[in-house]
Amino acid sequence: MKIIVVGVGKVGETLTRFISEEGHDVVIVDNDPMALQTVVDRYDVRGVVGNGASYEVLVEAGAQHSELLIATTDRDEVNILSCLVAKRHGVAYTIARVRNPEYSNQRSFYRDELGINLIVNPELETAREMIRLLTYPSASKIEPFADGRLDLVEVQVQEDSPLVGVALKELESKLNIQILVCAVERNGEAIIPDGNFVIQAEDIIHYTAIQEDLVKSFKRLKILKKPVKNVLIIGG
């Protein structure tokens, strides 16, 4: 895939590293020629010096032949405009880093009316991740999906867990919990289970449910750690 990354700060450089390692054709754009050259030398990508919201600069970056543009500068307006100009070039997918809540709260407008596929507010996503970790302290990982309506959690099954020896189709009748087990890791192998799959100790299960049922499942499966009751927040 041909991808343009606008802005090579910490976020832009990290994205460049990941997507270049996956073998994508990456072009980075930034006003700072020294910062740009550093990233070009480090990750073997092509660089274009200039404003990522400029039509001519995006032409030089090959936007007319690219499938994705990610705008990660520290200026929301530049990121939004970069995505709009990229859409005019025919770029199929655009992602904008937007930190101002006045903009990030209007995601549906930017998606439906302006065609920006995704608006990401890093501070908001960080806060949401902290809330998920406080809500599910027993989970190894928590991944939201369906616009945050559902969470996918990862839990390792202990030897004394009520799950041991239970087939997935019996979960609701035996344990009175409504969860959907999407995947299981056993001995380093990923398994997509059916209803007859029997859970064993040391399995790592990935399951989802609505938030209320997730909390209930932690209690009934005896994997709920001591809840966090006192929190100190530094920085406002």
Protein Blocks (a to p, Z undefined) as FASTA:
>chain_A
ZZddehjafklmmmmmmmmmnopacddddfblklmmmmmmmnopaddeddfkbmklmmmn
ommmccbdcdfbfbfklmmmmmmmmmmnopabdcdddfblklmmmmmmmmmmnopabdcd
fklmmmmmmmmmmmmmmbmbdcdeehhlaccddddddfklckgopafklmmmmnopacdd
fbdceehiacdddfklccdehiacdddddfklmmmmmmmnopaccddfbdcdehZZ
